[in-house]
């Protein structure tokens, strides 16, 4: 199950970055993946739709968001936390 | 080239139902932003806006008119009636043929669109009111102004998102200056505070949930407003000949395109528009005492705008005042430049500079005199009004005190 969440988040980011899921490193940043601010907002929307969760995120203050977007790893962790909280 | 002056102004917005009330609110630094009232509010994540409250269309329009006027058209007509009454103009014969209407709006009849999508999609009905199309079309407001006041020259609507009103007023200015028209009714209107309008903006993740704080380090996004402002532009010669009260002179306009990003602003595009307006007006940068900023309260706009002002004005950037009245009336999207022109005219006629309210903490990237929280008395003779739209379309107007 956990494995599936990881894969599904990676698939969303890979699609946004237009690369293969195998090429998404877990320590990669959004910059590394070439995902800009619009791409990020679109990825968050895709994550909300995929997992049926609400992601608290304001593009004006990403640093203040409880949704940590510093790397693929932290995004996966944040999705899991939100899923547990919002179940 | 003919000189162009403003002889009438009118408005309705979250700060007031006319120009006097709006100016009073701006001078007091009052905030018109509050809890929204609308259907399904509990399904919104962002629940604040500069909404016009205690609004009674039935007091101003008859039943037939209301069935034809979307809220953005109603706001436009209210503002146009005030402006044209102040100008003292009546349009007939040759004057009517040489007078027109150019208005800005981004969404047009969004309320009509929203209500009728509900009817067919949510309620599953197969029939809508027959006037949906003439109510929602973007040019409805301009057309109704032309009909109510018999304006028979060139009329059209400009839609350039958040720059719509400035682009509209710029066209009206140039049309008179070049000799194409003698009088233009111009400005803009927006009424996007409906469920669909709010949801669309929420999606972009740039809205603040708690307030509009332009230039403040604590800013966290924009807040939508609604309303309209309309002006009467005419030649200086005509205004003088008929002894009209001249509020201000329109002296310059410039528009540029970033050609870069659909949402992120560009310093170069903004700077080129400001420099262009100065050049068109024949103003030196030292002449400008006040800039009404685009100042949306987003992280990106405010720092880019301040950097652009610093680039264009050099040392003088530290001497001039720049404020964002969106902190009080919210962002009226396509109507915003028009309401902000009221603050520009107030600076020139009353010597009162509207403040940037909600200012909490300096941001080193916005280190200009943003007239924080309290209005200021100051004599200024030339001002700029900035508008930088999504899509990278920039429009800057320059005004000067009445000659």
Interface residues (C-beta under 8 A of the other chain):
Chain A: X37 X38 X41 X44 X45 X54 X57 X58 X59 X60 X61 X64
Chain B: X45 X203 X204 X205 X206 X207 X208 X209 X219 X220 X221 X262 X263 X264 X298 X299 X300
